[in-house]
Amino acid sequence: MRDADGAERALLAFLESNAEISNSEAFARDLGVDHELLAGTIKSLHGFGFIEAKDVRRESWELTEEGLVYSRNGSPEVQVFDAVPAGGISREDLQRKLDDSVFSIGFRKAMSNKWLETKPLVSRKVLKVEDVVKQQLLDVKDGKNLSAADIDALKKRKLIVPKVWKAYSITKGANYAPTRTKAATEVTREMLLKETWSEVAFKPYNFQALGQPTEGGHLHPLLKVRTKFRQIFLEMGFEEMPTNNFVESSFWNFDALFQPQQHPARDSHDTFFLKSPCKTQTFPEDYLERVKTIHEQGGFGSIGYMYDWKREEAEKNVLRTHTTAVSSRMLYKLAQDGFVPKRYFSIDRVFRNEAVDRTHLAEFHQIEGLICDKGLTLGDLIGVLNDFFSRLGMKKLRFKPAYNPYTEPSMEIFRQVYPLYGSYHEQLNKWVEVGNSGMFRPEMLLPMGLPDDVSVIAWGLSLERPTMILYGIDNIRDLFGHKVDLKLIKSNPICRLGM
């Protein structure tokens, strides 16, 4: 068998005295080379203009393995017919004479063709049959043409499959030459020393060719959407809270938020508890005592939860379940430093001991905003929410009463338009929840030392859900975690929120 260079020389030499190679597959067979090897040579010569190559494509049919068996042994229906003796035979004895597959297919076909009857034995109704199917299979094998109806019938029985034949027809190209001298691709040191570079034919420079892709950093879709949310908060005059503590004590994560110690969220099935260090023992003691009192006995018009509050529960360290733990620290610090109106926000990671599925992970990002000022009402909260969400393209909102341990009143936020989060869908006629909100309870704020007339309005939503919708991702594991496709990170579009 010749190599690629030998095939190239033979092809160019043949065209020197012949106008065309009509079938490259037959030419390869005559040369004794593999057609795939010759096809590579043809593409190369065509690219440099030595030859003109046109695709030659022909579709034909070939027998399946089952079809090959029937072309030798006859179709199942004829095999069954031939197995029936002149005096008849019981169905059970007939089945024993044949393969199971031949009998099951052939008996049904022979009966539908009205070749056999069963009264009571299986017997012939006709003296002789012609094996049309076998002859059709032999015709296909020999490359003969069949009618469309016959082809369709054999196809349905899975006795034939399509076969595509591909080759080239070849003629001389604009740059044809009996032999090809490969052009040089670069000026070498030897060419310069011997001054032979002017005599060398160089490969034309392709100014349209793309260079190697640069390997640089790429922004993750979550970072792009996070940047947009952060920009909206800053435009609205909010100050970003420090969220660098992934580990919090149960005191700041639960107790300071007036969340009772028997609340289901404190169960190990919902929260990650740390083994080392398992406890925090340093607290602002006077504040801790006020929190203990509000839980056990109430105060400020509240009756509390009326249970025995345990310090050891408050000392347990957890991976924070929400960034509201950061909000509780910031509000306490604000009370100690001397109250001034504030607008805070945070966007960072939180952790929940949840089962992982296409919409849930054990860690995700929470977006939180809060405003602390005197005289704030539920109307202020609704107004700020309309302003905030309108900057995201959500023009129509609805609010539904809800329950949270540390906000009263509390509201779920629903939206109507699509660009983000699930939506009001014309066909479904349905409003979809996009976030949660409320006013922090006096039982949370007053033990911190904030003035009686200070209110805090707050809301929260996730970061992953809007990012998934913006980028057309339906499984959260394809967005965040070790299963993320790096191609998504390298080629994702610029994030644009709003309508």
Stockholm file with secondary structure:
# STOCKHOLM 1.0

chainA/1-499         MRDADGAERALLAFLESNAEISNSEAFARDLGVDHELLAGTIKSLHGFGFIEAKDVRRESWELTEEGLVYSRNGSPEVQVFDAVPAGGISREDLQRKLDDSVFSIGFRKAMSNKWLETKPLVSRKVLKVEDVVKQQLLDVKDGKNLSAADIDALKKRKLIVPKVWKAYSITKGANYAPTRTKAATEVTREMLLKETWSEVAFKPYNFQALGQPTEGGHLHPLLKVRTKFRQIFLEMGFEEMPTNNFVESSFWNFDALFQPQQHPARDSHDTFFLKSPCKTQTFPEDYLERVKTIHEQGGFGSIGYMYDWKREEAEKNVLRTHTTAVSSRMLYKLAQDGFVPKRYFSIDRVFRNEAVDRTHLAEFHQIEGLICDKGLTLGDLIGVLNDFFSRLGMKKLRFKPAYNPYTEPSMEIFRQVYPLYGSYHEQLNKWVEVGNSGMFRPEMLLPMGLPDDVSVIAWGLSLERPTMILYGIDNIRDLFGHKVDLKLIKSNPICRLGM
#=GR chainA/1-499 SS CCCHHHHHHHHHHHHHHCSEESCHHHHHHHHTCCHHHHHHHHHHHHHTTSEEEEEEEEEEEEECHHHHHHHHHCCHHHHHHHHSCTTCBCHHHHHHTSCHHHHHHHHHHHHHTTCEEESSSEEESSSCCCCHHHHHHHHHHTTCCCCHHHHHHHHHTTCEEEEEEEEEEEEECTTCCSSCCCCBCSCCHHHHHHTCGGGSCBCCCCTTCCCCCCCCCCCCHHHHHHHHHHHHHHHTTCEECCCCCCEEEHHHHTGGGTCCTTCGGGSTTTSCBCSTTCBCCCCCHHHHHHHHHHHHTCBTTBCCCCSCCCHHHHHBEEECSCTHHHHHHHHHHHHHHCCCCEEEEEEEEEECCCCCBTTBCSEEEEEEEEEEEETCCHHHHHHHHHHHHHTTTCCCEEEEEEEETTEEEEEEEEECSSSSSSCCBTTTTBCEEEEEEEEECHHHHGGGTCCTTEEEEEEEEESHHHHHHHTTCCCGGGTSSTTCCHHHHHHCCCCCCCC
#=GC SS_cons         CCCHHHHHHHHHHHHHHCSEESCHHHHHHHHTCCHHHHHHHHHHHHHTTSEEEEEEEEEEEEECHHHHHHHHHCCHHHHHHHHSCTTCBCHHHHHHTSCHHHHHHHHHHHHHTTCEEESSSEEESSSCCCCHHHHHHHHHHTTCCCCHHHHHHHHHTTCEEEEEEEEEEEEECTTCCSSCCCCBCSCCHHHHHHTCGGGSCBCCCCTTCCCCCCCCCCCCHHHHHHHHHHHHHHHTTCEECCCCCCEEEHHHHTGGGTCCTTCGGGSTTTSCBCSTTCBCCCCCHHHHHHHHHHHHTCBTTBCCCCSCCCHHHHHBEEECSCTHHHHHHHHHHHHHHCCCCEEEEEEEEEECCCCCBTTBCSEEEEEEEEEEEETCCHHHHHHHHHHHHHTTTCCCEEEEEEEETTEEEEEEEEECSSSSSSCCBTTTTBCEEEEEEEEECHHHHGGGTCCTTEEEEEEEEESHHHHHHHTTCCCGGGTSSTTCCHHHHHHCCCCCCCC
//
